[in-house]
Amino acid sequence: MSLGVMQRELLSEDAGVGETAPSFMGLVGQSASMQRVFKTIRKVAATDSSVLITGESGTGKELIARAIHHMSSRKNGPLVVINCGAIPGELLESELFGHEKGAFTGAHRSRMGRFEMAHGGTIFLDEIGDMSPGLQVKLLRAIQEQTFERVGGAQSIHVDMRVLSATHRDLVSAIGTGDFREDLYYRLNVIPIKVPPLRERKEDIPLLCSYFLDRLAARFDEETKTFSPAAQDLLLAYEWPGNIRELENMMERMAVMSEFSLIGEEDLPESVRGIRTPERVLALNPLHNGMGFAEAVDLYQKTLIIEALNRCDWVKAQAAALLKMNRTTLVEKIKKLKIVREEPLSTDLDFL
């Protein structure tokens, strides 16, 4: 029996009641580590405590935040999401707290910030570890007192909201280097939830594949595709550096590109099949194709960056985390290398 058929009977959006249900509020997992996450969500949802969700990029931290909100007494209020790593630091304060007319160049009218929008509900601060230390001070006061002022304003604004946050960074290490405030960390980390990477819960891969392939079949109005035993073994052996986001994107690729309902080993990307060298490295070797050193380096960097961007659905902050570089550095390289999303993907050069 193929991976998809074998697991489909277990998978149901309604199976979120029992302790061992494989699907819970849109989250999928039968592993012990994910069952612990589900149990924690149930407990914290009934409170107004701050929750800090940690884990690698692509592990589903925002889904956990949404599950907490939708199971809480605030579920009829707004859930306001802001990615602190995707907004330049000089604009983030205005995004969070709003601004008054004339507060800065271009502020032609007063504008409500995300904190005001979250009144009566929940605010989810994603990638909180990317926030500047200066803004962390203002955030700490706003969370403690649930009061703040708009940029350029003097009137204090009170809000009633719950704060959820997430990061892929090691905030304890960031505290040690002075990049993150210890008092803010303890304010956010009242209840921690650590999301395991996909490579540490491989028993969930069959469920996740079935879940995404079933959704794609409904979306494309076609028969659900399944994997051959050989392809299934390769999926289970792969390390999934991009976690669930990478798996989801790969399932869509399989659903679109595979000609038959049974997906074979040959249909999988070369990264999953373990094909990386030597021919792909030689393709970039200037001694073999007449390419100069600088040109080869640029092509290699471009290959890595496009692959990371595609794995992260072109969210630059997440791609930068995958590449272990600063977001600003990644943006500069994207401009320098003239990388655009419409560019044909030649990045089966799987060097990541």
C-alpha positions, -999 to 999 in steps of 0.1 A, spaced: 0 0 0 14 34 -9 21 62 16 -9 82 7 -34 53 8 -19 39 40 -23 71 60 -54 87 45 -78 69 68 -61 84 98 -63 120 87 -92 142 93 -98 178 100 -123 168 127 -98 145 145 -87 171 170 -105 159 201 -85 130 214 -50 132 228 -36 111 199 -55 127 170 -32 131 140 -48 164 130 -55 192 154 -67 227 144 -50 225 110 -18 211 126 -8 175 116 12 151 136 9 118 154 45 119 169 49 122 206 65 156 203 36 171 184 11 155 207 28 174 235 25 206 215 -12 199 210 -17 193 247 0 226 256 -21 245 231 -53 231 248 -40 242 282 -28 277 273 -58 286 250 -80 290 281 -57 316 296 -45 351 286 -9 342 293 18 353 269 32 324 248 66 323 231 67 298 202 102 288 191 115 266 163 132 266 129 118 284 100 90 265 83 79 244 113 44 260 115 48 285 144 21 308 130 -4 278 127 2 272 164 -5 309 172 -37 307 152 -48 275 170 -43 292 204 -63 322 193 -92 302 178 -95 280 209 -95 310 233 -122 332 247 -109 359 223 -117 338 192 -145 363 181 -120 391 183 -93 399 158 -61 380 153 -35 405 141 -3 391 127 29 411 121 62 397 109 88 418 127 116 405 105 99 414 72 95 451 80 125 475 81 133 486 116 126 523 109 90 514 99 82 488 124 74 512 153 48 529 132 34 495 121 30 484 157 18 516 173 5 537 145 14 573 138 -2 608 138 -4 630 108 29 648 102 49 625 125 75 620 98 79 626 60 51 609 42 27 607 72 -1 626 54 -27 612 77 -31 595 111 -29 558 110 -39 530 134 -12 505 143 -14 468 148 -18 471 186 -50 491 182 -62 467 156 -58 438 180 -80 454 207 -103 427 221 -83 399 204 -48 387 199 -16 401 184 10 376 171 45 390 168 63 367 144 102 367 143 103 388 175 140 381 177 147 404 147 134 435 165 159 462 173 169 467 210 155 503 210 121 492 199 121 463 224 120 489 252 88 504 238 73 470 232 80 459 268 61 489 282 32 484 258 29 447 268 32 454 305 8 483 307 -12 476 276 -8 513 269 12 531 243 14 563 222 13 566 184 45 578 168 43 616 169 14 615 194 11 624 231 -22 607 239 -20 573 257 -40 546 241 -52 516 261 -58 482 245 -71 448 257 -52 421 239 -33 389 243 3 387 231 17 356 212 52 357 197 75 335 178 111 333 167 136 310 150 165 326 169 181 315 202 169 344 224 190 333 254 221 336 233 208 370 220 204 381 256 241 372 262 252 393 233 230 423 242 208 419 211 176 410 231 164 424 264 162 399 292 131 416 308 112 414 275 122 378 271 107 369 305 76 389 297 70 371 264 82 336 276 55 330 303 46 298 285 71 284 260 62 261 231 91 246 212 82 232 178 104 203 167 119 203 132 105 178 107 137 158 107 130 150 144 95 137 138 97 117 106 68 95 116 46 126 107 59 128 71 33 103 57 5 121 74 17 155 61 21 142 26 -14 128 26 -28 160 41 -13 183 14 -19 159 -15 -56 155 -5 -60 193 -3 -43 198 -37 -65 171 -53 -96 190 -41 -82 222 -53 -73 209 -88 -104 187 -89 -85 155 -96 -76 121 -81 -53 123 -51 -18 112 -60 2 87 -39 39 76 -36 56 44 -47 74 25 -19 108 36 -33 97 73 -33 82 69 1 115 57 15 134 86 0 109 111 15 114 95 49 152 96 46 154 132 35 164 158 62 139 185 52 160 216 59 130 238 50 107 218 73 70 217 66 70 247 43 95 228 20 73 197 22 42 216 13 58 233 -17 72 200 -28 38 183 -26 24 210 -48 52 205 -73 45 167 -73 7 173 -78 13 196 -107 42 180 -125 37 142 -120 19 128 -150 5 97 -132 -14 91 -100 15 71 -86 45 93 -79 77 74 -85 113 79 -73 123 95 -106 96 122 -100 112 135 -69 136 165 -68 173 157 -71 178 170 -35 155 142 -22 172 116 -44 206 126 -30 220 138 -64 244 167 -57 278 159 -70 300 157 -89 284 168 -121 266 197 -107 296 211 -89 316 207 -121 290 227 -140 301 257 -120 338 250 -124 354 277 -146 381 252 -156 354 230 -173 332 256 -189 354 287 -194 336 307 -167 357 332 -147 360 330 -110 339 360 -102 311 348 -126 312 314 -110 309 328 -75 280 350 -85 262 321 -102 268 298 -72 254 325 -48 224 331 -71 217 294 -71 217 292 -33 196 323 -28 169 313 -53 167 278 -38 163 293 -3 137 318 -15 117 291 -32 118 269 -1 105 299 20 79 311 -5 100 342 -11 97 354 25 131 371 27 135 370 65 129 332 64 152 327 35 179 347 53 175 325 83 179 294 62 210 308 46 223 320 81 227 356 70 212 389 79 180 399 60 196 432 49 226 413 35 203 390 16 183 419 1 216 436 -10 226 404 -28 192 400 -44 196 435 -59 232 429 -69 225 396 -86 193 409 -102 172 381 -88 135 383 -95 107 358 -87 97 354 -123 131 340 -132 131 304 -144 141 281 -116 173 263 -125 179 256 -88 176 218 -89 213 226 -82 207 214 -47 237 228 -28 217 237 3 
